[in-house]
Amino acid sequence: MPAALQVIRTAEARALDRPIRPLPVPWRDPHTVSPAELTEYIGFLEKACEEQPCSADLRTCLGIAYAMNYDVYKSMDALEAAVGLDETHFFAQMKYAELLFRLRALERAEEETVKAVDLAGNGWELSMARKQLQEIRQRRREGTQKPTWNKPLRTPALTLLALMAVLCMAMVIWK
């Protein structure tokens, strides 16, 4: 038996026997929630977060509620705060990665989902994180991601400006 295989077989894997801990969200289907009820729930969560500033669960729920209300920046802030409060909180990490995935920041979403896979404490959490990771990698292969703007646009902009100036001058001279 090769040495590498021997090391893999003898290495102990983390036990995935932690109980499932659902977040306190009062609905199962986000499409059945009225905007008024969602706004009321967001207000409740904001007050609860002020009262308990160290609760990653409440910040995660607030981030989910903001995302359902299509308030991306507040959702991102709340989920980043939840991950910052408790780096071992699976749902905070998973929902943060899911938000990045839905925004098509696929490279960053993949990094965060890999962290969520490492934090999974039971089979259900692990399967959910692996499924999301599989979808992210499929989208990256298919090329459906936001383009990264890592090249300066100064030269093309100046060229376009010069071309437009030359065309304007040519039209003035021609008339």
Residue frames as qw, qx, qy, qz and C-alpha x, y, z in Angstrom:
[[0.000, 0.891, 0.454, 0.000, 0.00, 0.00, 0.00],
 [0.392, 0.552, -0.051, 0.734, 1.48, 3.40, -0.98],
 [0.330, -0.196, -0.503, 0.774, 2.45, 5.71, 1.87],
 [0.192, -0.094, -0.071, -0.974, 0.12, 8.51, 0.74],
 [0.612, -0.297, -0.551, -0.484, -2.88, 6.17, 0.77],
 [0.577, -0.261, -0.674, 0.380, -1.86, 4.90, 4.21],
 [0.126, -0.072, -0.303, 0.942, -1.78, 8.50, 5.55],
 [0.403, -0.178, -0.285, -0.851, -5.21, 9.23, 4.06],
 [0.669, -0.304, -0.640, -0.224, -6.77, 6.13, 5.60],
 [0.549, -0.281, -0.596, 0.513, -5.28, 6.70, 9.05],
 [0.017, 0.159, -0.127, 0.979, -6.12, 10.41, 9.23],
 [0.026, 0.494, 0.791, -0.360, -9.13, 11.02, 11.41],
 [0.023, -0.472, -0.431, -0.769, -11.97, 12.95, 9.83],
 [0.219, -0.090, 0.387, -0.891, -14.05, 15.40, 11.84],
 [0.104, 0.377, 0.910, -0.136, -17.26, 13.91, 13.07],
 [0.209, -0.185, -0.326, -0.903, -20.27, 15.31, 11.26],
 [0.334, -0.427, -0.839, 0.043, -22.71, 14.65, 14.07],
 [0.015, 0.136, 0.314, -0.940, -23.58, 18.15, 15.23],
 [0.258, 0.588, 0.743, -0.189, -27.37, 18.63, 15.41],
 [0.204, 0.508, 0.438, 0.713, -29.09, 20.76, 12.79],
 [0.152, -0.525, -0.408, 0.732, -29.64, 24.26, 14.19],
 [0.253, 0.659, 0.526, 0.474, -32.19, 26.13, 12.07],
 [0.140, 0.071, -0.121, 0.980, -32.22, 29.91, 12.09],
 [0.123, 0.521, 0.684, -0.496, -35.26, 31.66, 13.59],
 [0.144, 0.066, -0.410, -0.898, -36.88, 32.76, 10.32],
 [0.478, 0.204, 0.585, -0.623, -40.69, 32.78, 10.59],
 [0.757, 0.483, 0.035, -0.440, -41.38, 31.53, 7.04],
 [0.741, -0.092, 0.604, 0.277, -40.25, 28.74, 4.76],
 [0.528, 0.504, 0.492, 0.475, -41.07, 30.20, 1.36],
 [0.238, -0.366, -0.054, 0.898, -39.70, 33.72, 0.81],
 [0.036, -0.208, -0.549, -0.808, -42.15, 34.35, -2.03],
 [0.332, -0.618, -0.690, -0.177, -45.15, 34.21, 0.30],
 [0.369, -0.492, -0.371, 0.696, -43.97, 37.07, 2.54],
 [0.176, 0.910, 0.324, 0.188, -45.64, 40.43, 2.06],
 [0.423, 0.508, -0.187, 0.727, -43.37, 43.51, 1.90],
 [0.393, -0.711, 0.103, -0.573, -45.05, 44.96, 5.00],
 [0.917, -0.397, 0.003, -0.028, -44.40, 41.79, 7.01],
 [0.811, 0.211, -0.118, 0.533, -40.80, 41.71, 5.79],
 [0.130, 0.662, -0.158, 0.721, -40.25, 45.36, 6.76],
 [0.651, -0.645, 0.081, -0.392, -41.71, 44.67, 10.20],
 [0.963, -0.187, -0.031, 0.191, -39.44, 41.65, 10.65],
 [0.595, 0.446, -0.157, 0.650, -36.39, 43.67, 9.54],
 [0.206, -0.727, 0.161, -0.635, -37.22, 46.31, 12.16],
 [0.859, -0.482, 0.051, -0.163, -37.54, 43.60, 14.80],
 [0.912, 0.065, -0.069, 0.399, -34.18, 42.11, 13.82],
 [0.329, 0.636, -0.175, 0.676, -32.45, 45.50, 13.80],
 [0.477, -0.702, 0.190, -0.493, -33.64, 46.14, 17.37],
 [0.958, -0.283, 0.042, 0.018, -32.61, 42.64, 18.42],
 [0.768, 0.334, -0.134, 0.530, -29.14, 43.18, 16.92],
 [0.006, 0.723, -0.226, 0.653, -28.80, 46.42, 18.89],
 [0.717, -0.573, 0.179, -0.354, -29.75, 44.60, 22.09],
 [0.880, -0.249, 0.370, 0.161, -27.49, 41.61, 21.38],
 [0.323, 0.844, -0.344, -0.255, -24.56, 42.93, 19.32],
 [0.151, -0.504, 0.844, 0.103, -22.55, 39.69, 19.63],
 [0.720, 0.193, 0.623, -0.236, -25.20, 37.37, 18.13],
 [0.048, -0.271, 0.732, 0.623, -24.12, 35.91, 14.82],
 [0.186, 0.413, 0.890, 0.062, -27.52, 34.19, 14.46],
 [0.159, 0.805, 0.397, -0.412, -29.41, 37.49, 14.57],
 [0.016, 0.654, -0.380, -0.654, -27.00, 39.17, 12.14],
 [0.155, -0.028, 0.891, 0.426, -27.36, 36.23, 9.75],
 [0.187, 0.614, 0.763, -0.079, -31.15, 36.45, 9.88],
 [0.085, 0.817, 0.095, -0.563, -30.94, 40.21, 9.34],
 [0.078, -0.439, 0.637, 0.629, -28.72, 39.66, 6.30],
 [0.172, 0.264, 0.914, 0.256, -31.18, 37.14, 4.87],
 [0.146, 0.759, 0.565, -0.290, -34.10, 39.51, 5.46],
 [0.031, 0.729, -0.202, -0.654, -32.26, 42.39, 3.79],
 [0.118, -0.188, 0.810, 0.542, -31.47, 40.14, 0.81],
 [0.174, 0.493, 0.850, 0.058, -35.14, 39.17, 0.53],
 [0.090, 0.862, 0.309, -0.392, -35.96, 42.89, 0.55],
 [0.664, 0.588, 0.169, 0.430, -33.45, 43.41, -2.33],
 [0.157, -0.961, 0.209, -0.085, -31.21, 45.58, -0.15],
 [0.892, 0.254, -0.262, 0.267, -27.88, 44.10, -1.19],
 [0.286, 0.597, -0.429, 0.615, -25.49, 46.48, 0.55],
 [0.526, -0.512, 0.369, -0.570, -27.16, 46.15, 3.95],
 [0.988, -0.057, -0.019, -0.140, -27.36, 42.40, 3.47],
 [0.729, 0.420, -0.362, 0.401, -23.65, 42.23, 2.67],
 [0.032, -0.608, 0.451, -0.653, -22.81, 44.34, 5.73],
 [0.753, -0.385, 0.251, -0.471, -24.94, 42.21, 8.06],
 [0.993, 0.070, -0.089, 0.021, -23.56, 38.91, 6.77],
 [0.538, 0.521, -0.423, 0.510, -19.96, 40.16, 6.91],
 [0.304, -0.578, 0.426, -0.626, -20.60, 41.25, 10.51],
 [0.922, -0.219, 0.108, -0.299, -22.03, 37.80, 11.33],
 [0.895, 0.265, -0.245, 0.263, -18.99, 36.06, 9.88],
 [0.254, 0.604, -0.422, 0.626, -16.74, 38.48, 11.75],
 [0.569, -0.532, 0.300, -0.551, -18.51, 37.82, 15.05],
 [0.784, -0.220, 0.567, -0.122, -18.26, 34.04, 14.80],
 [0.268, 0.565, -0.664, -0.409, -15.87, 32.59, 12.25],
 [0.076, -0.065, 0.995, 0.006, -17.16, 29.07, 13.03],
 [0.513, 0.385, 0.460, -0.614, -20.83, 29.87, 12.30],
 [0.401, 0.136, 0.809, 0.408, -21.83, 27.70, 9.36],
 [0.276, 0.751, 0.597, 0.053, -24.99, 29.53, 8.32],
 [0.040, -0.897, 0.057, 0.437, -23.35, 32.95, 8.45],
 [0.271, -0.436, 0.664, 0.544, -20.57, 31.70, 6.18],
 [0.362, 0.299, 0.839, 0.275, -22.95, 29.84, 3.90],
 [0.220, 0.849, 0.468, -0.110, -25.38, 32.73, 3.43],
 [0.102, -0.809, 0.262, 0.515, -22.52, 35.17, 2.84],
 [0.295, -0.205, 0.786, 0.504, -21.16, 32.85, 0.16],
 [0.323, 0.544, 0.766, 0.112, -24.66, 32.47, -1.32],
 [0.124, 0.906, 0.180, -0.363, -25.07, 36.24, -1.55],
 [0.144, -0.624, 0.536, 0.550, -21.76, 36.53, -3.38],
 [0.344, 0.114, 0.874, 0.324, -22.87, 33.69, -5.68],
 [0.279, 0.741, 0.608, -0.061, -26.13, 35.45, -6.50],
 [0.048, 0.906, -0.086, -0.411, -24.21, 38.64, -7.24],
 [0.859, 0.487, -0.002, 0.156, -22.05, 36.59, -9.65],
 [0.027, -0.813, 0.565, -0.140, -18.82, 37.31, -7.79],
 [0.967, 0.007, -0.217, -0.137, -18.02, 33.66, -8.41],
 [0.583, 0.380, -0.558, 0.451, -14.34, 33.60, -7.48],
 [0.145, -0.377, 0.522, -0.752, -15.01, 35.11, -4.08],
 [0.811, -0.172, 0.043, -0.558, -18.16, 32.99, -3.64],
 [0.878, 0.149, -0.453, 0.051, -16.13, 29.85, -4.24],
 [0.311, 0.363, -0.618, 0.624, -13.58, 30.84, -1.58],
 [0.409, -0.281, 0.396, -0.772, -16.30, 31.54, 0.97],
 [0.896, -0.043, -0.146, -0.417, -18.22, 28.35, 0.13],
 [0.704, 0.237, -0.616, 0.264, -15.07, 26.27, 0.63],
 [0.023, -0.304, 0.598, -0.742, -14.87, 27.81, 4.12],
 [0.703, -0.146, 0.141, -0.682, -18.51, 26.81, 4.67],
 [0.871, 0.118, -0.464, -0.113, -17.73, 23.24, 3.59],
 [0.439, 0.264, -0.679, 0.526, -15.00, 23.15, 6.23],
 [0.245, -0.213, 0.467, -0.822, -17.43, 24.47, 8.88],
 [0.718, -0.155, -0.421, -0.532, -20.20, 21.95, 8.11],
 [0.281, -0.374, 0.738, -0.485, -21.11, 20.09, 11.26],
 [0.657, 0.132, 0.694, -0.262, -23.51, 17.45, 9.92],
 [0.443, 0.150, 0.766, 0.440, -24.36, 15.69, 6.69],
 [0.259, 0.819, 0.511, 0.011, -27.15, 18.06, 5.74],
 [0.083, -0.919, 0.125, 0.364, -24.94, 21.16, 6.05],
 [0.408, -0.388, 0.661, 0.496, -22.16, 19.44, 4.15],
 [0.435, 0.396, 0.741, 0.323, -24.43, 18.40, 1.29],
 [0.166, 0.927, 0.314, -0.120, -25.90, 21.92, 1.05],
 [0.185, -0.822, 0.333, 0.423, -22.44, 23.53, 0.91],
 [0.450, -0.155, 0.751, 0.457, -21.15, 20.98, -1.61],
 [0.410, 0.637, 0.635, 0.151, -24.17, 21.54, -3.86],
 [0.080, 0.971, 0.058, -0.218, -23.57, 25.29, -3.83],
 [0.334, -0.620, 0.552, 0.446, -19.88, 24.75, -4.54],
 [0.504, 0.187, 0.767, 0.349, -20.79, 22.50, -7.46],
 [0.313, 0.841, 0.441, 0.027, -23.14, 25.17, -8.90],
 [0.111, -0.909, 0.198, 0.349, -20.48, 27.87, -8.54],
 [0.405, -0.383, 0.691, 0.460, -17.88, 25.79, -10.33],
 [0.477, 0.470, 0.705, 0.234, -20.36, 24.95, -13.08],
 [0.187, 0.951, 0.217, -0.116, -21.10, 28.66, -13.61],
 [0.249, -0.765, 0.421, 0.418, -17.38, 29.44, -13.71],
 [0.489, -0.039, 0.764, 0.420, -16.85, 26.78, -16.39],
 [0.364, 0.674, 0.619, 0.174, -19.78, 28.11, -18.41],
 [0.344, 0.182, 0.112, 0.914, -18.44, 31.64, -18.17],
 [0.238, -0.765, -0.415, -0.432, -21.43, 33.26, -16.45],
 [0.548, -0.530, -0.321, 0.562, -19.60, 35.54, -14.07],
 [0.040, 0.983, 0.057, -0.170, -18.99, 39.22, -13.67],
 [0.703, 0.515, -0.144, 0.469, -15.99, 40.44, -15.64],
 [0.582, -0.613, -0.114, 0.521, -13.09, 41.64, -13.57],
 [0.316, 0.922, 0.010, 0.224, -11.95, 45.14, -14.44],
 [0.723, -0.535, 0.125, 0.418, -8.24, 44.87, -13.81],
 [0.554, 0.234, 0.295, 0.743, -7.00, 46.89, -16.80],
 [0.048, -0.512, -0.166, 0.841, -6.84, 50.69, -16.86],
 [0.422, 0.681, 0.586, 0.123, -9.29, 52.41, -19.19],
 [0.120, -0.773, 0.060, 0.620, -7.33, 55.66, -19.54],
 [0.202, -0.263, 0.652, 0.681, -5.78, 54.87, -22.96],
 [0.145, 0.433, 0.816, 0.354, -9.03, 53.75, -24.66],
 [0.022, -0.837, -0.467, 0.283, -10.90, 56.71, -23.18],
 [0.147, -0.685, 0.218, 0.679, -8.32, 59.21, -24.38],
 [0.212, -0.024, 0.767, 0.605, -8.26, 57.59, -27.82],
 [0.099, 0.640, 0.752, 0.121, -12.05, 57.81, -28.07],
 [0.090, -0.851, -0.223, 0.467, -11.97, 61.44, -26.95],
 [0.194, -0.479, 0.462, 0.721, -9.30, 62.32, -29.52],
 [0.188, 0.234, 0.835, 0.461, -11.25, 60.53, -32.27],
 [0.046, 0.786, 0.611, -0.084, -14.43, 62.42, -31.38],
 [0.139, -0.777, 0.039, 0.613, -12.52, 65.73, -31.37],
 [0.204, -0.222, 0.660, 0.688, -11.08, 64.98, -34.82],
 [0.134, 0.481, 0.817, 0.287, -14.53, 64.08, -36.16],
 [0.028, -0.853, -0.403, 0.329, -16.04, 67.29, -34.75],
 [0.168, -0.636, 0.295, 0.693, -13.26, 69.37, -36.28],
 [0.210, 0.036, 0.788, 0.578, -13.72, 67.60, -39.63],
 [0.100, 0.679, 0.722, 0.081, -17.45, 68.33, -39.58],
 [0.088, -0.847, -0.148, 0.503, -16.84, 72.04, -38.73],
 [0.188, -0.456, 0.520, 0.698, -14.28, 72.39, -41.52],
 [0.225, 0.247, 0.850, 0.406, -16.44, 70.50, -44.03],
 [0.103, 0.814, 0.567, -0.075, -19.46, 72.80, -43.56]]
